[in-house]
Amino acid sequence: EESPRTDRAEVDESALRYYARNRDLERLEAEIRRLRAENPTWQPPEDLFDPQAVGGFDEGPLWQLFAEGRYAEVREAIVELERETPGWTPSDELLRQLDLAEGHLRLQTAAEHDQWRRVIEIAQTLPALSSCGRVNNSWLIAEAYIRTGQPDAGAAVYRGILERCEEPQILIATLQKANELLDDQRILPLDALLQGRLAESLSGEEELAPELLASLETRVKASRDGQAALNLGWYYAGRRQWQQADSWFTAAGEWGAGSSAIEGRVLALMR
């Protein structure tokens, strides 16, 4: 049987078409990824770049105001259009993005004024403010919980970032933030989780950024973690950097990685 396809009427494509009409390809690609994540069977329309295909009311001017950060003017324009255009309502996506943008500003302002309970209130009202794409919000929310005497809730926010997000730079920065505010008892599980996620990144085909790799190596040396050193050895071996691989395989053996470290060192020396 064919898998059911998402009804296009169920997917709000207004932002997608606005970005396509303005040839804003970076935002267009990000919107396509978001819609696919929310609707796995959805596919971008074939007439995406056809100006005659949009149909209905053109929200372009509203999205332009939104892109310029003029959120109050967007609200005013919506009220005026609803009054002047019977039957018209703004797209769900425009309203959703507007709510998030305004919530983001309120949260940032509350944090700047140390209004930590207000930060928590805003975050609970708009859970979508806490995401990998808005990771600074997540850091502020974690800090708000800690500043209001709820360190376990703050640690849970940090853990959520470490579990969900993919960018290694975000993961390392998250633990650095946590280190500034949490005690060792709550940091240790987060540190172990980070080590695991970074080990995953080492097994990928993409080359790590030099600053990220240097940060990871520093952490491994400090912890004397045999498995982490072994991962670094195989990372360098995969890039045929045999001298570095040998160095890390040797360290891994000294730190208890066992026969795998010996096998890796033999391979590095042979090459």
N, C-alpha and C positions, 0 to 999 in steps of 0.2 A: 504494500500500500504506500501511496505517496504521503509524506508527512504534511499535515495541514499547514497552509501558508497564513501568515498574519494578514488579516483584513487591512488594506491600506487605510480604510476609514478610521481604524482604531489607532493609527500612528499619526501623531501631530508632526507634519513635515514643514510647518511654516518657517521655523528657523533655518532648516536645511535649504529651503528654496531661497530664502533671503541671502544666505551666504553664497549660494550658487549664482544668484543674480548679480551679486557684487564681486564675483570671482575671488572671494576670500577663502582661498583653498585650504589654509591651515585650519580655520574654524570649521570649514565644510567637512574636512576629514575627521576632526574631533567629534562633530555632531553625528556623522555616519557611524563612528565607533560606539557612541553612546546609544544610538537607536538600536544598533545590532545587539548590544549587551542587554538592553531591556526587552527586545523582541527578536529572539534568535532566528526566526524564520523570515523576518523582513529583509527585503532587498531594496537598494536605492532605486527610485524610479528612473526609467530609461530616458524620460523627457526632462530630466532635472535642469538642463541648461536651455530648455525651450521657453522663451519669455511668454508664449501664448498659453502655456500649460498650467500656469499657476491658478488662474480662475478665482472668482470671488473677489473679496476685498484685499487690496495690497497693503500689507502691514510693514512694508519696507521703511517708510518714514519713522514708524514707531521703533523698529529695530535699530535704525540709525541713531535715534536719541538714546536708546539703551546702550549701544556700543560706545557712546560718548560719555556714559555715566550720568546722564541727565534723567534720573529715575523719577523725580517728582514731576517733571514735564511729561513723561510717559503716562503717569497716572492721570494727569490733567487731560491729556489728549484722549485717553480711553473714555473718561467721563463725557467729554464733549462729543466724541464719535458715537457713543451709545445714545446720546440725546438726539443727535442729528441724523443718525442712520438707523431707522427702525429695523429690528431683527438682527443687527450686527452685535457680535460679542468677540472679545479678543481671544486669540488662540490660547489653549491650555499651556503650550510651551512658553509663550510670552509671559503669561502670568506666573508660571513656575520660576522662570529665570529671574523675573523681577522680584519675586519674593526672596529668592536666594541672594540676589545682589544687595537688596536692602537689609536683609538679615546679616549678611557679611559685614556691612558697614556698622550696623548697630553693635555687633559682637566686638569688632575691632575697637570701637569707641569706648565701650564698657571696659574692655581690658586696659586701654590706655589710662583710664581713670581709676583703675584698681577696683572696679565694681564687679567683683568675682561672682557674687550670687546672681547678678544680672546676666553675666556671661552664661552661667549654667541654665538659667531660665530661657534665654534665647536659643541655646543649643537643644534643649529639650523640645522646644516648640518647632524647630526646623532641623531634624536629624540629618538632612542632606548637607548641612553646612560642614559636617565632619566627614571628610573624604580624602582620598589620596591626592586628588586634584586641588584640594583646599587644605593641605596638611598643616599650614600655619594655624588655621582655625582649630584643628584637632589639638595642636600643642597648647593653644590658649585654653581650650576646654579642660585638658588634663591639668594644667596649672591652676585653673579655677577650682577644681575639686580639691586639689592639695592645699591651696590657700585657705579654703573654707573648712579644713579639718577632715577631709575625706580622701586620705592618701590611697586607699585601696581602689576607689573609683577612678582616681587619677591614673594609677598603674594600669587599670583595665583599659583606659583609653590608649595609653602607650602600647599596650599589648595588641590592641586591635590594629593599630598602625603597622606594627611589626608583622602581624599575621596576614594582613590584606595587601599591603603595598608592595610593589615590585622593585622600585628604584633603589639600588643599594645606598646611594647618597642620602636618600630620605631615611632609610633604616638606621644608618650610622648617626645622622643628626638627631633622630628621635631618641636614641639611647643617651646621647650627649645631653639632651634636654632633661631626660629623666634623671640623669646623674646629678644634675644641679639641684633637684628638688626632693628626691626620694632617698630613703635610708638603704643600707646595704641589703637588708632582708628582702626588700621589694625589688631592688635592682638585679640581684643575682638571677632570678628566673628570666627577667627580660634580657639580660646579657646572654644567657644560654640560648634563648630563642633567636637572638640576633646572630649568634655564631652559626646556628643551623641554617638560617636564611642566606647568610653570606656563603656558606659552603655550597648551597644550591647554585648561587651565581657563579662560583668557580667552575662548576661542572658544565656550564653553558659554552656555546661556541664563540660568543662575542668576547672581545678583548676588553678587560676592565680598564677604566680610566686610571692613569698613573697615580693621581692623588688618592683614589679609592683603594688601589692595590697597596700603596704605602701605608694607609691607615689600617688596613686589614693585617698586614705583616707586623705592624707595631703591636696590635692587639694579640696576635698569636704568640709573639715573643714574650709578651708580658704574662700571658696565661700559661705558657709552656704546654699547650694543648697538642698532643701527638696527632690526633685525628685531623685537626685543623692544619697542622704543618704538612701532613700527608696530602691533604687536598691541594695545598699550595704547590707541592712537588708535582702532582699530576697536572695542575694548571700549567706550570711552566713546561712540563714534558709535552703537553698537547701543543705547545707553541714552539717546540724544538729548541727551547732555551735550556740546554742540558746542564750548564754550570749552575744556574739558579735552581734547577730541579734537584741536582745532586745535593746542594746545600740544604734544601728543605727536607729531602728524604733522610739526610743524615740527622737533622734536628728531630724529625719525627721518630727515628729509631731511638734517640737518646731520651725522648719523652714518652716512650712506651707504646709506640704504634705497632711494634712486633714485626712479623715476617713481611707484611705488605711494604714496610719502609725498606727492608732489605731488597726486595724484588725491584722496587722503584730505583734504588741506588745502583743496583747492578745494571739495569737498563740504561740509566743515565751515563754510567761509566763506559758501557759498551759503545754508546753513540758518540 
